Amino acid sequence: MNWLPAVVILAVCIGIALIRVGIGPTVPDRIVGLDTVNTIIVVTMVILGAAFQEVVYVDVAIVYALLSFVTTLFIAKYIEKGKF
């Protein structure tokens, strides 16, 4: 149960980042907020994987991080040029 405070703190951080997504004055602010949420989710999965000694959490975290990175690149390109 030593992992519980870390997960609670990360959940609060996700809430703060979601507030930025909701009230971000510009689209790039919202994208940075979503990217922050994705990064915190990856960190949470790695912490849970270490806490439960399950490799599958880390594997899923790696795949999720790669998909998040590619999605962020596509969104940034779309905002810059207006098309894919």
C-alpha positions as CSV (number, residue, x, y, z in Angstrom):
1,M,0.0,0.0,0.0
2,N,3.0,2.3,-0.2
3,W,2.1,3.2,-3.8
4,L,-1.3,4.6,-2.8
5,P,-0.1,8.2,-1.9
6,A,1.8,8.4,-5.1
7,V,-1.2,7.4,-7.2
8,V,-3.4,9.9,-5.3
9,I,-0.9,12.7,-5.9
10,L,-0.7,11.8,-9.6
11,A,-4.6,11.8,-9.8
12,V,-4.6,15.3,-8.4
13,C,-2.0,16.3,-11.0
14,I,-4.2,14.8,-13.7
15,G,-7.1,16.9,-12.4
16,I,-5.1,20.0,-12.6
17,A,-4.0,19.2,-16.1
18,L,-7.6,18.5,-17.1
19,I,-8.5,22.0,-15.8
20,R,-5.9,23.4,-18.2
21,V,-7.5,21.4,-21.0
22,G,-10.9,22.7,-20.1
23,I,-10.1,26.4,-19.7
24,G,-7.0,26.7,-21.9
25,P,-7.4,29.9,-23.8
26,T,-5.7,28.6,-27.0
27,V,-5.6,25.2,-28.7
28,P,-1.9,24.7,-28.0
29,D,-2.6,25.1,-24.3
30,R,-5.2,22.4,-24.5
31,I,-2.8,20.1,-26.4
32,V,-0.1,20.6,-23.8
33,G,-2.6,19.8,-21.1
34,L,-3.6,16.5,-22.9
35,D,0.0,15.6,-23.4
36,T,0.6,16.2,-19.7
37,V,-2.3,14.0,-18.8
38,N,-0.9,11.2,-21.0
39,T,2.5,11.5,-19.5
40,I,1.1,11.3,-16.0
41,I,-0.9,8.2,-17.0
42,V,2.2,6.5,-18.2
43,V,4.0,7.3,-15.0
44,T,1.0,5.9,-13.0
45,M,1.1,2.7,-15.0
46,V,4.9,2.3,-14.4
47,I,4.4,2.9,-10.6
48,L,1.6,0.4,-10.5
49,G,3.7,-2.1,-12.4
50,A,6.5,-1.8,-9.9
51,A,4.1,-1.9,-6.9
52,F,2.3,-5.1,-8.1
53,Q,5.5,-6.5,-9.7
54,E,3.7,-7.0,-13.0
55,V,5.6,-6.5,-16.3
56,V,2.4,-6.1,-18.3
57,Y,1.8,-2.6,-16.8
58,V,5.2,-1.4,-18.0
59,D,4.6,-3.0,-21.5
60,V,1.2,-1.2,-21.8
61,A,2.8,2.0,-20.5
62,I,5.5,1.9,-23.3
63,V,2.9,1.3,-26.0
64,Y,0.7,4.0,-24.6
65,A,3.6,6.5,-24.5
66,L,4.5,5.8,-28.1
67,L,0.9,6.2,-29.3
68,S,0.6,9.4,-27.2
69,F,3.8,10.8,-28.8
70,V,2.7,10.0,-32.3
71,T,-0.8,11.5,-31.7
72,T,0.8,14.7,-30.3
73,L,3.0,15.0,-33.4
74,F,-0.1,14.6,-35.7
75,I,-2.1,17.2,-33.8
76,A,0.8,19.6,-33.9
77,K,1.3,19.1,-37.6
78,Y,-2.5,19.6,-38.2
79,I,-2.5,22.9,-36.2
80,E,0.6,24.2,-38.0
81,K,-0.4,23.3,-41.6
82,G,-4.2,22.8,-41.4
83,K,-4.1,19.3,-42.9
84,F,-2.4,15.9,-42.4
